[in-house]
Amino acid sequence: MALPDLPPRSDTQLGDLDPEELRRHGHAAVDWIADYLAGIESRRVLPEVAPGALIAQVPSSPPSQPEALERILADVDALVMPGITHWQSPGFFAYFASTASVPGILGEMLTAALSVNAMLWRTSPAATELEQVAVDWLRQMLGLPAPLFGVINDTASSSTLYALAAARESIPGAHIRRDGLSGRADLARLRYYASEEAHSSVEKAGIVLGTGTQGLRRIAVDDALRMDSEALAEAIREDRANGWLPFAVVATAGTTSTASVDPVPAIAAISEREGLWLHVDAAYGGAAATVPELRAVLDGCERADSLVVNPHKWLFTPMDCSVLYTRRQAGLRNAFSLVPDYLTTATDGEPSVTNLMDYGTSLGRRFRALKLWMVLRAFGTEGIAARIREHVRVARQLASSVEATPGWELLAPASLSVVCMRAHPSSVDDEAALDDLNARIIDAVNARGRFFISHTKVRGRYAIRVAVNGVRTEERHVRALWEEMRGVADSTAPAP
């Protein structure tokens, strides 16, 4: 296609805004952030907006002419903030909090300003090398042995996908990277294993990798909601007998629903005996290992082929930051390395040079290591351990209060900093009625605005789930939540 001639512009609508604009509005933005964090406790955690509220307030097409930054920033308050769920609030107890600490926020600001692409060592040597430093510092904090290769991804969903892709590529003689899976009479159907409590991302990985949802076999759990290792061994034997080709096991150290920790040493022994890649999802629970007396959460993980820990969950690093470790660096690289001519460099092959694009699907890579490095330095190993230790202490205190209160019960052992409970008045025995009661308690608490709690299912029973892992959350917030839940339950429960 022939391109038309493009005459030069004679006006001033070229280039970036003046750096002085950044200075002036940047100071205002930092003041705004500081005020936001200082006053976060006074805000409703969940917004009171209807679906489509923001869409209805903004133009349906972009502006043709520049708009002033003052007006744009004002619209953040007017249009965006009414629809924000405040994950930074100390009253956020849903899911797993992703709290942005002050050093992490500063790191994000610097990362945005630098806006480097850390795909190759050459495209930003400091970004690549600082990533290697930060993940090794974290390895040491977690008590994991050297050597481990680490790489930062966006989320555990990606890290688990990459680990399973490496496991798939490591199947002897399969050559799946080269030959694929489709239409191959020489290759049995692939299967991997995880517990009934494993995260949904483990199943999603199979959708992407071509093993399908049936390629994942869920293994039963024991009374503590941990993978039953004997059931795992039996499932592998049964699948081999039925023509499946097992290739990987995913254990979990801190499940999403209840924070249960699978028996990794026993699972590792089975994986080694069967020649299967063992991946450990420690996205949430791994952070607990920074506390010396909680380090057992990662027992056996030194035998895993790969492991994921998310600093954006319980290490106070802003979204997104997920660290994937592996003992089998070459296996991960073999699954993904694809270097076109325009990305070859003179330093390729040097022992001290790592090109991080070789360890996943992303060519564009944010400088995520900067914020993690700044958080680790600003809090130090003892400061991070102290905060996590306090979260666990407070969560256990809440669990004890639940057990001691008539009309309430724990639905799972209180593991790490997650508590699963329900109101269970003596006058109500019907499970459907109990599910409805506890759903109404959650809705009522969330509607009041001070707190945000979520639910899960524990052995089919509807549970109120409280996760204590926000950097600004203190004991007084958990006590206030418990008082509010009990008050709501008393006013919601049916009369005897």
Beta strands, then each sheet from edge to edge (+ up, - down):
strand 1: 149-153
strand 2: 190-195
strand 3: 216-219
strand 4: 245-252
strand 5: 277-281
strand 6: 306-309
strand 7: 322-326
strand 8: 408-410
strand 9: 418-423
strand 10: 454-458
strand 11: 461-467
sheet 1: 1+ 7- 6+ 5+ 4+ 2+ 3+
sheet 2: 8+ 9- 11+ 10-
end
